Amino acid sequence: MRKTLLLVLMTLFTLSTVSAQFLSTVSAQFRTKIAVMDFNPGVGVDASMVNGLSDMLISSLFDTGNFTIVERNQLNQVIKEQGFQGSNLSAGQIAQVGKILGVKAVLVGTVNVTGGEYNIDVRIVDVESGEVVATAGVTKTTSKTYRDLMPPLANELAAKIAPKPAALTMQSQIRIAYINTQQIITEMPEYVRAEEEIRQYQSQLQNKLEQMQVEFNKMMEEYQRSPSTSLQQQLQNLQEQYQDFSNQAQNNIQNKQGELMAPVIKKLERTIEIVGDENSFACIIDESTNAIPYKKGLIDATVLVKRKLGIY
């Protein structure tokens, strides 16, 4: 029991993990945030046949690097709270759920059997307008599994709703730039201060856990000297309190990160817009979240953004 508690203490407050999550939060702000509904069974299909398909697509959508995807349990919780039934929602209900989740769009999908073939059709609904902004579909064949079909489906959706810098560069009069947001943000004084505040907050929580650990150890020693049902129950209660506090501490750290990062992200986004307007850039690509294998003709605007922020 003691080893388990110590392991939780060590893994929960690893500084490198917190820093990685911090930067991951930054990168996510520059992707399209979406929610993915459970697929609907259509003609000739029952519910058991579509189980897991949306999860496969989520993995492929994430791999494109163009999407931030809301956790399924959050989506299901909102649907439940709004009193909606299952995944078969109207366009208005889909938009309502999306707005509550703070996403830009919601993906819905249906599986139908037509002529003996299994067809997967998906559509992306814009939360603000309630309109379908992209559709895509694939057909399952005997030589392809459902998992084989998901990457091309995800890539097609990403291509339809993401900027197309390659097409823009065909017109020489259009100025396109790229930046590295992770490089910029880690040099912002606001980021440094936020990271230090996170460390201090983390240290406070860690101290509290260590105090609980000491209390647990003392009680365990007492129990080993003189076992009793009462002490056994107290040890169990302390174990539960420790675990509850550990879980809550992790949530608190994540919430603190979001609270401190929001104004930093907003300032960076506004600065990027200003630099884009001042230099007449038609598009600015973030190379920290999107691979740019060919940069000839593109302008590195990282320095321009740093200068505007006063950190270069």
C-alpha positions in Angstrom: 0.0 0.0 0.0 2.8 2.4 0.9 4.6 1.8 -2.4 1.5 2.5 -4.3 1.1 5.9 -2.6 4.7 6.8 -3.3 4.4 5.9 -7.0 1.3 8.2 -7.3 3.2 11.0 -5.7 6.2 10.6 -8.0 4.3 10.3 -11.2 1.7 13.0 -10.6 4.2 15.8 -10.1 6.8 15.2 -12.6 8.0 18.6 -13.9 8.8 17.4 -17.3 5.3 16.1 -17.8 3.7 19.3 -16.7 5.9 21.3 -19.1 5.0 19.0 -22.0 1.3 19.4 -21.3 1.8 23.1 -21.1 3.3 23.3 -24.6 0.8 20.8 -25.9 -2.0 23.2 -24.7 -0.4 26.0 -26.7 -0.1 23.9 -29.9 -3.7 22.9 -29.6 -4.9 26.5 -29.8 -3.8 26.7 -33.5 -5.7 23.7 -34.7 -9.4 23.3 -35.6 -11.2 22.2 -32.4 -14.0 19.7 -33.2 -16.2 17.1 -31.5 -16.9 13.7 -33.1 -20.3 12.2 -32.5 -20.9 8.4 -32.3 -21.8 7.1 -35.8 -25.5 6.5 -36.6 -26.6 3.2 -37.9 -28.5 3.7 -41.2 -30.2 1.5 -43.7 -29.5 -2.2 -43.1 -27.2 -1.5 -40.1 -27.8 -2.1 -36.4 -26.1 -0.2 -33.6 -23.6 -3.0 -32.8 -22.1 -2.7 -36.3 -21.0 1.0 -35.9 -19.5 0.7 -32.4 -16.0 1.9 -32.4 -16.0 3.4 -35.9 -16.0 7.0 -34.6 -13.1 6.2 -32.3 -11.1 4.9 -35.2 -11.8 8.1 -37.1 -10.8 10.2 -34.1 -7.4 8.6 -34.1 -6.9 9.3 -37.8 -8.1 12.9 -37.5 -5.7 13.6 -34.7 -2.8 12.1 -36.8 -3.4 14.7 -39.5 -2.2 17.4 -37.1 -5.1 19.7 -38.1 -7.5 18.9 -35.3 -8.0 19.2 -31.6 -10.7 16.8 -30.6 -12.9 17.0 -27.5 -12.9 14.0 -25.3 -15.9 11.7 -25.9 -17.0 11.7 -22.2 -17.3 15.5 -22.3 -19.4 15.3 -25.5 -21.7 12.6 -24.0 -22.0 14.5 -20.8 -23.3 17.7 -22.6 -25.7 15.6 -24.7 -27.1 14.1 -21.5 -27.3 17.4 -19.7 -29.3 18.9 -22.6 -31.7 16.0 -22.5 -30.9 14.9 -26.1 -31.3 11.3 -27.2 -28.3 9.4 -28.5 -26.3 10.6 -31.5 -29.2 11.2 -33.8 -29.5 14.9 -33.3 -30.9 17.7 -35.4 -28.6 20.3 -37.0 -29.8 22.8 -34.3 -29.1 20.4 -31.5 -25.6 19.6 -32.9 -24.8 23.3 -33.1 -26.0 23.8 -29.5 -23.9 21.0 -28.2 -20.9 22.4 -30.1 -21.3 25.9 -28.7 -21.4 24.5 -25.2 -18.2 22.5 -25.8 -16.5 25.6 -27.4 -15.7 23.8 -30.6 -15.7 25.2 -34.1 -17.4 22.2 -35.7 -19.0 18.9 -35.0 -18.5 15.8 -37.1 -21.4 13.3 -37.5 -21.4 10.1 -39.5 -23.7 7.4 -40.8 -23.2 3.9 -42.0 -25.6 2.5 -44.6 -25.7 -0.8 -46.6 -26.5 -0.2 -50.2 -26.3 -3.0 -52.8 -24.4 -5.2 -50.3 -21.8 -2.5 -49.7 -21.1 -0.7 -46.4 -20.9 3.0 -47.0 -19.5 5.4 -44.4 -20.6 9.0 -45.0 -19.6 11.9 -42.7 -20.3 15.6 -42.6 -18.9 18.5 -40.6 -21.4 20.9 -39.2 -20.2 24.5 -38.5 -21.3 25.4 -35.0 -21.9 29.1 -35.7 -24.0 28.7 -38.8 -25.4 25.2 -38.3 -24.5 24.5 -41.9 -22.6 21.5 -43.3 -19.2 22.8 -44.4 -17.6 19.6 -45.6 -18.6 16.0 -46.5 -16.7 12.8 -47.3 -17.4 9.2 -47.7 -15.8 5.8 -48.2 -17.0 2.3 -49.1 -15.8 -0.8 -47.4 -14.5 -3.6 -49.7 -13.5 -7.1 -48.9 -9.8 -6.1 -49.2 -10.1 -3.2 -46.8 -10.8 -3.1 -43.1 -12.6 -0.2 -41.4 -9.3 0.9 -39.9 -7.8 1.0 -43.4 -10.5 3.4 -44.5 -10.1 6.0 -41.7 -6.8 7.7 -42.6 -7.8 8.6 -46.2 -11.2 9.7 -44.9 -9.5 11.9 -42.2 -7.1 13.4 -44.8 -10.0 14.2 -47.1 -11.8 16.1 -44.4 -8.7 17.9 -43.3 -8.0 19.0 -46.9 -11.5 20.4 -47.2 -11.6 22.5 -44.1 -8.0 23.4 -43.6 -6.1 26.3 -45.4 -4.5 25.2 -48.6 -1.1 27.1 -48.7 0.2 25.0 -51.6 -2.6 26.4 -53.8 -1.9 30.0 -52.7 1.8 29.8 -53.5 0.9 29.3 -57.2 0.1 33.0 -57.3 3.4 34.8 -56.9 1.7 38.0 -55.9 0.3 36.4 -52.7 2.7 36.7 -49.7 2.8 33.6 -47.4 4.7 33.4 -44.2 5.5 30.8 -41.6 6.2 31.1 -37.9 7.0 28.8 -35.0 4.5 29.5 -32.2 6.2 27.2 -29.7 9.5 29.0 -30.1 7.8 32.4 -29.7 5.7 31.6 -26.8 8.4 30.0 -24.6 10.3 33.3 -24.9 7.3 35.5 -23.9 7.7 36.9 -20.4 4.1 36.1 -19.7 4.8 32.4 -20.4 7.8 32.4 -18.1 5.8 34.0 -15.3 2.9 31.6 -15.9 5.3 28.6 -15.8 6.8 29.8 -12.5 3.3 30.2 -11.0 2.4 26.7 -12.1 5.6 25.4 -10.4 4.7 27.1 -7.2 1.2 25.9 -7.3 2.4 22.4 -8.0 4.8 22.6 -5.1 2.0 23.5 -2.7 -0.1 20.5 -3.8 3.0 18.3 -3.6 3.7 19.4 0.0 0.1 18.6 1.0 0.4 15.1 -0.5 3.7 14.6 1.3 2.0 15.6 4.6 -0.7 13.0 3.9 2.0 10.5 3.1 3.7 11.1 6.5 0.4 10.8 8.3 -0.3 7.6 6.5 3.2 6.1 7.3 2.8 6.9 11.0 -0.6 5.3 11.2 0.7 2.3 9.3 3.5 1.9 11.8 1.0 2.1 14.6 -1.1 -0.5 12.9 1.8 -2.8 12.5 2.6 -2.6 16.2 -0.9 -3.0 17.4 -3.4 -4.1 14.7 -7.0 -3.1 15.2 -10.2 -2.9 13.1 -10.4 0.9 13.9 -6.9 1.6 12.6 -7.5 -0.5 9.6 -10.6 1.6 8.7 -8.7 4.8 9.3 -5.9 3.6 7.0 -8.5 2.8 4.3 -10.1 6.2 4.7 -6.8 8.0 4.5 -5.9 6.0 1.4 -9.2 7.1 -0.3 -8.6 10.7 0.8 -5.1 10.6 -0.7 -6.3 9.2 -4.0 -9.2 11.8 -4.2 -6.8 14.6 -3.4 -4.3 13.3 -6.0 -7.0 13.2 -8.7 -8.3 16.6 -7.8 -4.8 18.0 -7.7 -4.2 16.9 -11.3 -7.4 18.6 -12.4 -6.5 21.7 -10.5 -3.1 21.9 -12.2 -4.7 21.5 -15.7 -7.3 24.2 -14.9 -4.6 26.5 -13.6 -2.7 26.0 -16.9 -5.7 26.9 -18.9 -6.4 30.0 -16.8 -2.9 31.3 -17.1 -2.4 30.4 -20.7 -5.6 31.9 -22.1 -4.3 35.6 -22.0 -0.9 34.5 -23.3 -2.5 32.7 -26.3 -4.8 35.7 -26.9 -1.9 38.1 -27.0 0.1 35.9 -29.4 -2.9 35.4 -31.7 -3.6 39.2 -31.8 0.1 39.9 -32.5 0.2 37.4 -35.3 -2.9 39.1 -36.8 -1.2 42.5 -36.6 2.0 41.3 -38.2 0.0 39.7 -41.0 -1.9 42.9 -41.7 1.2 45.1 -41.5 3.1 42.9 -44.0 0.1 42.0 -46.2 0.5 38.3 -45.6 -2.3 36.3 -47.1 -1.5 33.3 -44.9 0.7 32.5 -41.9 1.5 28.9 -41.3 2.5 27.5 -37.9 5.4 25.2 -38.6 5.3 23.9 -35.0 2.0 22.1 -35.7 2.2 21.6 -39.5 5.1 20.1 -41.4 6.5 22.4 -44.2 8.7 20.2 -46.3 9.3 23.0 -48.9 9.9 26.6 -47.7 11.3 28.2 -50.8 9.4 31.5 -51.4 7.9 31.5 -47.9 8.8 34.3 -45.5 9.9 33.4 -41.9 7.8 35.8 -39.8 8.9 34.4 -36.5 11.3 37.3 -36.0 8.6 39.8 -36.9 6.2 38.5 -34.3 9.0 38.4 -31.7 9.8 42.0 -32.4 6.2 43.1 -32.2 6.0 41.3 -28.8 9.2 43.0 -27.7 11.1 39.8 -27.0 13.7 40.1 -29.9 
